[in-house]
């Protein structure tokens, strides 16, 4: 298992695009399982996959509750 983070504390730096493209490449070309956690305020990565939820990352860490597909 490998963990990679992408962080840049400004908008427009390409964080979501890079994460999306790298995850797609790992999943489709390298046949890897990929977990993406979108912690950005804008949730652009989540919107790329058409994911909406009332729950936040805070809910997952505090209560273990989440919405979505596994």
PyMOL Python script that loads the backbone (N, CA, C, O; Angstrom):
from pymol import cmd

cmd.read_pdbstr("""\
ATOM      1  N   UNK A   1       0.849  -1.170   0.000  1.00  0.00           N
ATOM      2  CA  UNK A   1       0.000   0.000   0.000  1.00  0.00           C
ATOM      3  C   UNK A   1       0.894   1.231   0.000  1.00  0.00           C
ATOM      4  O   UNK A   1       1.901   1.289   0.706  1.00  0.00           O
ATOM      5  N   UNK A   2       0.512   2.199  -0.793  1.00  0.00           N
ATOM      6  CA  UNK A   2       1.215   3.476  -0.841  1.00  0.00           C
ATOM      7  C   UNK A   2       0.211   4.591  -0.619  1.00  0.00           C
ATOM      8  O   UNK A   2      -0.934   4.512  -1.064  1.00  0.00           O
ATOM      9  N   UNK A   3       0.646   5.615   0.066  1.00  0.00           N
ATOM     10  CA  UNK A   3      -0.195   6.781   0.310  1.00  0.00           C
ATOM     11  C   UNK A   3       0.477   7.974  -0.339  1.00  0.00           C
ATOM     12  O   UNK A   3       1.671   8.208  -0.158  1.00  0.00           O
ATOM     13  N   UNK A   4      -0.302   8.718  -1.092  1.00  0.00           N
ATOM     14  CA  UNK A   4       0.208   9.923  -1.723  1.00  0.00           C
ATOM     15  C   UNK A   4      -0.752  11.053  -1.421  1.00  0.00           C
ATOM     16  O   UNK A   4      -1.967  10.878  -1.502  1.00  0.00           O
ATOM     17  N   UNK A   5      -0.221  12.196  -1.078  1.00  0.00           N
ATOM     18  CA  UNK A   5      -1.065  13.365  -0.849  1.00  0.00           C
ATOM     19  C   UNK A   5      -0.692  14.455  -1.847  1.00  0.00           C
ATOM     20  O   UNK A   5       0.440  14.531  -2.324  1.00  0.00           O
ATOM     21  N   UNK A   6      -1.663  15.282  -2.143  1.00  0.00           N
ATOM     22  CA  UNK A   6      -1.452  16.434  -3.019  1.00  0.00           C
ATOM     23  C   UNK A   6      -1.973  17.647  -2.267  1.00  0.00           C
ATOM     24  O   UNK A   6      -3.150  17.705  -1.909  1.00  0.00           O
ATOM     25  N   UNK A   7      -1.103  18.607  -2.029  1.00  0.00           N
ATOM     26  CA  UNK A   7      -1.515  19.785  -1.273  1.00  0.00           C
ATOM     27  C   UNK A   7      -0.859  21.026  -1.855  1.00  0.00           C
ATOM     28  O   UNK A   7       0.337  21.039  -2.147  1.00  0.00           O
ATOM     29  N   UNK A   8      -1.646  22.043  -2.014  1.00  0.00           N
ATOM     30  CA  UNK A   8      -1.179  23.357  -2.420  1.00  0.00           C
ATOM     31  C   UNK A   8      -2.242  24.312  -1.901  1.00  0.00           C
ATOM     32  O   UNK A   8      -3.404  24.228  -2.299  1.00  0.00           O
ATOM     33  N   UNK A   9      -1.852  25.214  -1.019  1.00  0.00           N
ATOM     34  CA  UNK A   9      -2.841  26.048  -0.341  1.00  0.00           C
ATOM     35  C   UNK A   9      -3.232  27.272  -1.173  1.00  0.00           C
ATOM     36  O   UNK A   9      -3.128  28.413  -0.723  1.00  0.00           O
ATOM     37  N   UNK A  10      -3.679  27.003  -2.384  1.00  0.00           N
ATOM     38  CA  UNK A  10      -4.213  28.067  -3.230  1.00  0.00           C
ATOM     39  C   UNK A  10      -5.100  27.430  -4.283  1.00  0.00           C
ATOM     40  O   UNK A  10      -4.955  26.250  -4.602  1.00  0.00           O
ATOM     41  N   UNK A  11      -5.984  28.187  -4.800  1.00  0.00           N
ATOM     42  CA  UNK A  11      -6.854  27.680  -5.848  1.00  0.00           C
ATOM     43  C   UNK A  11      -6.182  27.741  -7.204  1.00  0.00           C
ATOM     44  O   UNK A  11      -5.283  28.552  -7.426  1.00  0.00           O
ATOM     45  N   UNK A  12      -6.617  26.885  -8.104  1.00  0.00           N
ATOM     46  CA  UNK A  12      -6.134  26.932  -9.468  1.00  0.00           C
ATOM     47  C   UNK A  12      -4.777  26.303  -9.707  1.00  0.00           C
ATOM     48  O   UNK A  12      -4.169  26.517 -10.756  1.00  0.00           O
ATOM     49  N   UNK A  13      -4.299  25.535  -8.755  1.00  0.00           N
ATOM     50  CA  UNK A  13      -2.985  24.918  -8.894  1.00  0.00           C
ATOM     51  C   UNK A  13      -2.994  23.557  -9.562  1.00  0.00           C
ATOM     52  O   UNK A  13      -1.933  22.975  -9.786  1.00  0.00           O
ATOM     53  N   UNK A  14      -4.170  23.037  -9.885  1.00  0.00           N
ATOM     54  CA  UNK A  14      -4.274  21.762 -10.582  1.00  0.00           C
ATOM     55  C   UNK A  14      -4.317  20.540  -9.684  1.00  0.00           C
ATOM     56  O   UNK A  14      -4.091  19.425 -10.155  1.00  0.00           O
ATOM     57  N   UNK A  15      -4.599  20.720  -8.410  1.00  0.00           N
ATOM     58  CA  UNK A  15      -4.632  19.596  -7.461  1.00  0.00           C
ATOM     59  C   UNK A  15      -5.680  18.554  -7.851  1.00  0.00           C
ATOM     60  O   UNK A  15      -5.376  17.364  -7.931  1.00  0.00           O
ATOM     61  N   UNK A  16      -6.894  18.997  -8.090  1.00  0.00           N
ATOM     62  CA  UNK A  16      -7.974  18.060  -8.422  1.00  0.00           C
ATOM     63  C   UNK A  16      -7.715  17.377  -9.756  1.00  0.00           C
ATOM     64  O   UNK A  16      -7.919  16.170  -9.886  1.00  0.00           O
ATOM     65  N   UNK A  17      -7.274  18.131 -10.736  1.00  0.00           N
ATOM     66  CA  UNK A  17      -6.992  17.549 -12.052  1.00  0.00           C
ATOM     67  C   UNK A  17      -5.882  16.513 -11.968  1.00  0.00           C
ATOM     68  O   UNK A  17      -5.984  15.440 -12.561  1.00  0.00           O
ATOM     69  N   UNK A  18      -4.834  16.830 -11.240  1.00  0.00           N
ATOM     70  CA  UNK A  18      -3.719  15.890 -11.096  1.00  0.00           C
ATOM     71  C   UNK A  18      -4.172  14.623 -10.375  1.00  0.00           C
ATOM     72  O   UNK A  18      -3.864  13.515 -10.813  1.00  0.00           O
ATOM     73  N   UNK A  19      -4.900  14.783  -9.276  1.00  0.00           N
ATOM     74  CA  UNK A  19      -5.369  13.624  -8.514  1.00  0.00           C
ATOM     75  C   UNK A  19      -6.289  12.748  -9.360  1.00  0.00           C
ATOM     76  O   UNK A  19      -6.157  11.524  -9.363  1.00  0.00           O
ATOM     77  N   UNK A  20      -7.215  13.372 -10.072  1.00  0.00           N
ATOM     78  CA  UNK A  20      -8.149  12.642 -10.920  1.00  0.00           C
ATOM     79  C   UNK A  20      -7.403  11.857 -12.001  1.00  0.00           C
ATOM     80  O   UNK A  20      -7.643  10.663 -12.178  1.00  0.00           O
ATOM     81  N   UNK A  21      -6.516  12.516 -12.710  1.00  0.00           N
ATOM     82  CA  UNK A  21      -5.793  11.871 -13.803  1.00  0.00           C
ATOM     83  C   UNK A  21      -4.864  10.772 -13.313  1.00  0.00           C
ATOM     84  O   UNK A  21      -4.758   9.725 -13.951  1.00  0.00           O
ATOM     85  N   UNK A  22      -4.194  10.993 -12.201  1.00  0.00           N
ATOM     86  CA  UNK A  22      -3.302   9.969 -11.683  1.00  0.00           C
ATOM     87  C   UNK A  22      -4.097   8.765 -11.182  1.00  0.00           C
ATOM     88  O   UNK A  22      -3.695   7.623 -11.404  1.00  0.00           O
ATOM     89  N   UNK A  23      -5.208   9.008 -10.515  1.00  0.00           N
ATOM     90  CA  UNK A  23      -6.047   7.901 -10.043  1.00  0.00           C
ATOM     91  C   UNK A  23      -6.600   7.098 -11.207  1.00  0.00           C
ATOM     92  O   UNK A  23      -6.618   5.868 -11.164  1.00  0.00           O
ATOM     93  N   UNK A  24      -7.052   7.790 -12.248  1.00  0.00           N
ATOM     94  CA  UNK A  24      -7.557   7.103 -13.435  1.00  0.00           C
ATOM     95  C   UNK A  24      -6.468   6.228 -14.043  1.00  0.00           C
ATOM     96  O   UNK A  24      -6.717   5.072 -14.383  1.00  0.00           O
ATOM     97  N   UNK A  25      -5.262   6.773 -14.182  1.00  0.00           N
ATOM     98  CA  UNK A  25      -4.144   6.036 -14.767  1.00  0.00           C
ATOM     99  C   UNK A  25      -3.784   4.806 -13.925  1.00  0.00           C
ATOM    100  O   UNK A  25      -3.579   3.719 -14.464  1.00  0.00           O
ATOM    101  N   UNK A  26      -3.708   4.983 -12.618  1.00  0.00           N
ATOM    102  CA  UNK A  26      -3.381   3.848 -11.745  1.00  0.00           C
ATOM    103  C   UNK A  26      -4.447   2.763 -11.831  1.00  0.00           C
ATOM    104  O   UNK A  26      -4.132   1.573 -11.855  1.00  0.00           O
ATOM    105  N   UNK A  27      -5.704   3.177 -11.877  1.00  0.00           N
ATOM    106  CA  UNK A  27      -6.806   2.209 -11.900  1.00  0.00           C
ATOM    107  C   UNK A  27      -6.927   1.501 -13.240  1.00  0.00           C
ATOM    108  O   UNK A  27      -7.121   0.286 -13.286  1.00  0.00           O
ATOM    109  N   UNK A  28      -6.815   2.248 -14.325  1.00  0.00           N
ATOM    110  CA  UNK A  28      -7.065   1.641 -15.633  1.00  0.00           C
ATOM    111  C   UNK A  28      -5.824   1.039 -16.276  1.00  0.00           C
ATOM    112  O   UNK A  28      -5.893  -0.029 -16.884  1.00  0.00           O
ATOM    113  N   UNK A  29      -4.704   1.711 -16.144  1.00  0.00           N
ATOM    114  CA  UNK A  29      -3.493   1.239 -16.808  1.00  0.00           C
ATOM    115  C   UNK A  29      -2.678   0.275 -15.946  1.00  0.00           C
ATOM    116  O   UNK A  29      -2.027  -0.629 -16.468  1.00  0.00           O
ATOM    117  N   UNK A  30      -2.715   0.466 -14.639  1.00  0.00           N
ATOM    118  CA  UNK A  30      -1.909  -0.361 -13.739  1.00  0.00           C
ATOM    119  C   UNK A  30      -2.754  -1.335 -12.915  1.00  0.00           C
ATOM    120  O   UNK A  30      -2.220  -2.093 -12.105  1.00  0.00           O
ATOM    121  N   UNK A  31      -4.074  -1.312 -13.122  1.00  0.00           N
ATOM    122  CA  UNK A  31      -4.999  -2.210 -12.441  1.00  0.00           C
ATOM    123  C   UNK A  31      -4.856  -2.157 -10.917  1.00  0.00           C
ATOM    124  O   UNK A  31      -4.849  -3.191 -10.248  1.00  0.00           O
ATOM    125  N   UNK A  32      -4.743  -0.943 -10.382  1.00  0.00           N
ATOM    126  CA  UNK A  32      -4.610  -0.731  -8.940  1.00  0.00           C
ATOM    127  C   UNK A  32      -5.930  -0.245  -8.367  1.00  0.00           C
ATOM    128  O   UNK A  32      -6.723   0.405  -9.048  1.00  0.00           O
ATOM    129  N   UNK A  33      -6.145  -0.570  -7.112  1.00  0.00           N
ATOM    130  CA  UNK A  33      -7.296  -0.019  -6.397  1.00  0.00           C
ATOM    131  C   UNK A  33      -6.892   1.337  -5.845  1.00  0.00           C
ATOM    132  O   UNK A  33      -5.807   1.492  -5.283  1.00  0.00           O
ATOM    133  N   UNK A  34      -7.762   2.309  -6.007  1.00  0.00           N
ATOM    134  CA  UNK A  34      -7.435   3.690  -5.634  1.00  0.00           C
ATOM    135  C   UNK A  34      -8.543   4.241  -4.750  1.00  0.00           C
ATOM    136  O   UNK A  34      -9.728   4.084  -5.047  1.00  0.00           O
ATOM    137  N   UNK A  35      -8.147   4.883  -3.667  1.00  0.00           N
ATOM    138  CA  UNK A  35      -9.085   5.591  -2.796  1.00  0.00           C
ATOM    139  C   UNK A  35      -8.725   7.062  -2.857  1.00  0.00           C
ATOM    140  O   UNK A  35      -7.597   7.446  -2.549  1.00  0.00           O
ATOM    141  N   UNK A  36      -9.681   7.880  -3.255  1.00  0.00           N
ATOM    142  CA  UNK A  36      -9.481   9.321  -3.283  1.00  0.00           C
ATOM    143  C   UNK A  36     -10.298   9.943  -2.161  1.00  0.00           C
ATOM    144  O   UNK A  36     -11.486   9.654  -2.020  1.00  0.00           O
ATOM    145  N   UNK A  37      -9.674  10.786  -1.374  1.00  0.00           N
ATOM    146  CA  UNK A  37     -10.366  11.529  -0.323  1.00  0.00           C
ATOM    147  C   UNK A  37     -10.218  13.003  -0.668  1.00  0.00           C
ATOM    148  O   UNK A  37      -9.111  13.540  -0.689  1.00  0.00           O
ATOM    149  N   UNK A  38     -11.323  13.638  -0.932  1.00  0.00           N
ATOM    150  CA  UNK A  38     -11.331  15.051  -1.317  1.00  0.00           C
ATOM    151  C   UNK A  38     -11.525  15.890  -0.070  1.00  0.00           C
ATOM    152  O   UNK A  38     -12.640  16.013   0.438  1.00  0.00           O
ATOM    153  N   UNK A  39     -10.447  16.463   0.420  1.00  0.00           N
ATOM    154  CA  UNK A  39     -10.522  17.295   1.615  1.00  0.00           C
ATOM    155  C   UNK A  39     -10.569  18.782   1.309  1.00  0.00           C
ATOM    156  O   UNK A  39     -10.568  19.599   2.230  1.00  0.00           O
ATOM    157  N   UNK A  40     -10.610  19.148   0.047  1.00  0.00           N
ATOM    158  CA  UNK A  40     -10.619  20.561  -0.335  1.00  0.00           C
ATOM    159  C   UNK A  40     -11.994  21.177  -0.084  1.00  0.00           C
ATOM    160  O   UNK A  40     -13.021  20.510  -0.204  1.00  0.00           O
ATOM    161  N   UNK A  41     -11.990  22.437   0.259  1.00  0.00           N
ATOM    162  CA  UNK A  41     -13.245  23.150   0.521  1.00  0.00           C
ATOM    163  C   UNK A  41     -14.155  23.185  -0.703  1.00  0.00           C
ATOM    164  O   UNK A  41     -15.379  23.152  -0.575  1.00  0.00           O
ATOM    165  N   UNK A  42     -13.550  23.254  -1.894  1.00  0.00           N
ATOM    166  CA  UNK A  42     -14.333  23.388  -3.114  1.00  0.00           C
ATOM    167  C   UNK A  42     -14.946  22.067  -3.572  1.00  0.00           C
ATOM    168  O   UNK A  42     -15.925  22.076  -4.318  1.00  0.00           O
ATOM    169  N   UNK A  43     -14.401  20.951  -3.150  1.00  0.00           N
ATOM    170  CA  UNK A  43     -14.882  19.602  -3.508  1.00  0.00           C
ATOM    171  C   UNK A  43     -14.868  19.361  -5.013  1.00  0.00           C
ATOM    172  O   UNK A  43     -15.719  18.632  -5.523  1.00  0.00           O
ATOM    173  N   UNK A  44     -13.929  19.951  -5.728  1.00  0.00           N
ATOM    174  CA  UNK A  44     -13.875  19.769  -7.180  1.00  0.00           C
ATOM    175  C   UNK A  44     -13.639  18.324  -7.573  1.00  0.00           C
ATOM    176  O   UNK A  44     -14.194  17.858  -8.569  1.00  0.00           O
ATOM    177  N   UNK A  45     -12.828  17.606  -6.814  1.00  0.00           N
ATOM    178  CA  UNK A  45     -12.568  16.204  -7.127  1.00  0.00           C
ATOM    179  C   UNK A  45     -13.844  15.383  -6.976  1.00  0.00           C
ATOM    180  O   UNK A  45     -14.145  14.541  -7.822  1.00  0.00           O
ATOM    181  N   UNK A  46     -14.583  15.619  -5.920  1.00  0.00           N
ATOM    182  CA  UNK A  46     -15.859  14.923  -5.720  1.00  0.00           C
ATOM    183  C   UNK A  46     -16.822  15.216  -6.859  1.00  0.00           C
ATOM    184  O   UNK A  46     -17.504  14.313  -7.343  1.00  0.00           O
ATOM    185  N   UNK A  47     -16.882  16.469  -7.290  1.00  0.00           N
ATOM    186  CA  UNK A  47     -17.773  16.845  -8.386  1.00  0.00           C
ATOM    187  C   UNK A  47     -17.347  16.205  -9.705  1.00  0.00           C
ATOM    188  O   UNK A  47     -18.185  15.968 -10.575  1.00  0.00           O
ATOM    189  N   UNK A  48     -16.044  15.922  -9.865  1.00  0.00           N
ATOM    190  CA  UNK A  48     -15.564  15.259 -11.084  1.00  0.00           C
ATOM    191  C   UNK A  48     -16.206  13.887 -11.248  1.00  0.00           C
ATOM    192  O   UNK A  48     -16.417  13.423 -12.369  1.00  0.00           O
ATOM    193  N   UNK A  49     -16.515  13.239 -10.124  1.00  0.00           N
ATOM    194  CA  UNK A  49     -17.135  11.918 -10.145  1.00  0.00           C
ATOM    195  C   UNK A  49     -18.632  12.003  -9.905  1.00  0.00           C
ATOM    196  O   UNK A  49     -19.282  10.976  -9.708  1.00  0.00           O
ATOM    197  N   UNK A  50     -19.193  13.211  -9.918  1.00  0.00           N
ATOM    198  CA  UNK A  50     -20.613  13.448  -9.692  1.00  0.00           C
ATOM    199  C   UNK A  50     -21.053  12.886  -8.338  1.00  0.00           C
ATOM    200  O   UNK A  50     -22.098  12.246  -8.230  1.00  0.00           O
ATOM    201  N   UNK A  51     -20.243  13.134  -7.311  1.00  0.00           N
ATOM    202  CA  UNK A  51     -20.541  12.669  -5.959  1.00  0.00           C
ATOM    203  C   UNK A  51     -21.027  13.853  -5.142  1.00  0.00           C
ATOM    204  O   UNK A  51     -20.370  14.892  -5.090  1.00  0.00           O
ATOM    205  N   UNK A  52     -22.172  13.694  -4.509  1.00  0.00           N
ATOM    206  CA  UNK A  52     -22.676  14.692  -3.578  1.00  0.00           C
ATOM    207  C   UNK A  52     -23.060  13.989  -2.297  1.00  0.00           C
ATOM    208  O   UNK A  52     -23.459  12.824  -2.313  1.00  0.00           O
ATOM    209  N   UNK A  53     -22.941  14.694  -1.190  1.00  0.00           N
ATOM    210  CA  UNK A  53     -23.235  14.086   0.094  1.00  0.00           C
ATOM    211  C   UNK A  53     -23.504  15.163   1.127  1.00  0.00           C
ATOM    212  O   UNK A  53     -22.975  16.271   1.041  1.00  0.00           O
ATOM    213  N   UNK A  54     -24.320  14.831   2.088  1.00  0.00           N
ATOM    214  CA  UNK A  54     -24.526  15.713   3.226  1.00  0.00           C
ATOM    215  C   UNK A  54     -23.427  15.508   4.257  1.00  0.00           C
ATOM    216  O   UNK A  54     -23.151  16.398   5.062  1.00  0.00           O
ATOM    217  N   UNK A  55     -22.801  14.340   4.233  1.00  0.00           N
ATOM    218  CA  UNK A  55     -21.730  14.013   5.171  1.00  0.00           C
ATOM    219  C   UNK A  55     -20.430  14.645   4.702  1.00  0.00           C
ATOM    220  O   UNK A  55     -20.238  14.871   3.507  1.00  0.00           O
ATOM    221  N   UNK A  56     -19.544  14.926   5.638  1.00  0.00           N
ATOM    222  CA  UNK A  56     -18.240  15.485   5.314  1.00  0.00           C
ATOM    223  C   UNK A  56     -17.155  14.544   5.819  1.00  0.00           C
ATOM    224  O   UNK A  56     -17.444  13.544   6.477  1.00  0.00           O
ATOM    225  N   UNK A  57     -15.920  14.867   5.509  1.00  0.00           N
ATOM    226  CA  UNK A  57     -14.810  14.070   6.001  1.00  0.00           C
ATOM    227  C   UNK A  57     -14.762  14.101   7.534  1.00  0.00           C
ATOM    228  O   UNK A  57     -14.312  13.146   8.168  1.00  0.00           O
ATOM    229  N   UNK A  58     -15.228  15.201   8.115  1.00  0.00           N
ATOM    230  CA  UNK A  58     -15.315  15.304   9.567  1.00  0.00           C
ATOM    231  C   UNK A  58     -16.217  14.203  10.128  1.00  0.00           C
ATOM    232  O   UNK A  58     -15.871  13.572  11.127  1.00  0.00           O
ATOM    233  N   UNK A  59     -17.366  13.967   9.496  1.00  0.00           N
ATOM    234  CA  UNK A  59     -18.292  12.926   9.952  1.00  0.00           C
ATOM    235  C   UNK A  59     -17.638  11.545   9.925  1.00  0.00           C
ATOM    236  O   UNK A  59     -17.844  10.737  10.831  1.00  0.00           O
ATOM    237  N   UNK A  60     -16.860  11.281   8.895  1.00  0.00           N
ATOM    238  CA  UNK A  60     -16.210   9.972   8.784  1.00  0.00           C
ATOM    239  C   UNK A  60     -15.253   9.763   9.948  1.00  0.00           C
ATOM    240  O   UNK A  60     -15.268   8.709  10.584  1.00  0.00           O
ATOM    241  N   UNK A  61     -14.424  10.756  10.228  1.00  0.00           N
ATOM    242  CA  UNK A  61     -13.441  10.610  11.297  1.00  0.00           C
ATOM    243  C   UNK A  61     -14.059  10.659  12.687  1.00  0.00           C
ATOM    244  O   UNK A  61     -13.546  10.016  13.603  1.00  0.00           O
ATOM    245  N   UNK A  62     -15.135  11.398  12.870  1.00  0.00           N
ATOM    246  CA  UNK A  62     -15.736  11.521  14.187  1.00  0.00           C
ATOM    247  C   UNK A  62     -16.737  10.417  14.503  1.00  0.00           C
ATOM    248  O   UNK A  62     -16.786   9.935  15.635  1.00  0.00           O
ATOM    249  N   UNK A  63     -17.537  10.010  13.516  1.00  0.00           N
ATOM    250  CA  UNK A  63     -18.607   9.054  13.793  1.00  0.00           C
ATOM    251  C   UNK A  63     -18.504   7.770  12.961  1.00  0.00           C
ATOM    252  O   UNK A  63     -19.171   6.781  13.264  1.00  0.00           O
ATOM    253  N   UNK A  64     -17.683   7.783  11.927  1.00  0.00           N
ATOM    254  CA  UNK A  64     -17.601   6.632  11.038  1.00  0.00           C
ATOM    255  C   UNK A  64     -18.720   6.593  10.014  1.00  0.00           C
ATOM    256  O   UNK A  64     -18.796   5.658   9.217  1.00  0.00           O
ATOM    257  N   UNK A  65     -19.592   7.599  10.024  1.00  0.00           N
ATOM    258  CA  UNK A  65     -20.721   7.633   9.096  1.00  0.00           C
ATOM    259  C   UNK A  65     -20.295   8.230   7.759  1.00  0.00           C
ATOM    260  O   UNK A  65     -19.515   9.181   7.712  1.00  0.00           O
ATOM    261  N   UNK A  66     -20.812   7.665   6.682  1.00  0.00           N
ATOM    262  CA  UNK A  66     -20.520   8.177   5.357  1.00  0.00           C
ATOM    263  C   UNK A  66     -21.675   7.837   4.439  1.00  0.00           C
ATOM    264  O   UNK A  66     -22.522   7.000   4.751  1.00  0.00           O
ATOM    265  N   UNK A  67     -21.686   8.502   3.312  1.00  0.00           N
ATOM    266  CA  UNK A  67     -22.630   8.192   2.234  1.00  0.00           C
ATOM    267  C   UNK A  67     -21.801   7.905   1.001  1.00  0.00           C
ATOM    268  O   UNK A  67     -20.730   8.487   0.829  1.00  0.00           O
ATOM    269  N   UNK A  68     -22.260   7.047   0.165  1.00  0.00           N
ATOM    270  CA  UNK A  68     -21.534   6.819  -1.076  1.00  0.00           C
ATOM    271  C   UNK A  68     -21.451   5.354  -1.437  1.00  0.00           C
ATOM    272  O   UNK A  68     -22.115   4.507  -0.839  1.00  0.00           O
ATOM    273  N   UNK A  69     -20.638   5.077  -2.410  1.00  0.00           N
ATOM    274  CA  UNK A  69     -20.488   3.736  -2.939  1.00  0.00           C
ATOM    275  C   UNK A  69     -19.116   3.197  -2.580  1.00  0.00           C
ATOM    276  O   UNK A  69     -18.125   3.928  -2.577  1.00  0.00           O
ATOM    277  N   UNK A  70     -19.074   1.929  -2.284  1.00  0.00           N
ATOM    278  CA  UNK A  70     -17.793   1.274  -2.019  1.00  0.00           C
ATOM    279  C   UNK A  70     -17.400   0.430  -3.188  1.00  0.00           C
ATOM    280  O   UNK A  70     -16.347  -0.208  -3.163  1.00  0.00           O
TER     281      UNK A  70
END
""", "prot")
cmd.dss("prot")
cmd.show_as("cartoon", "prot")
cmd.util.cbc("prot")
cmd.orient("prot")
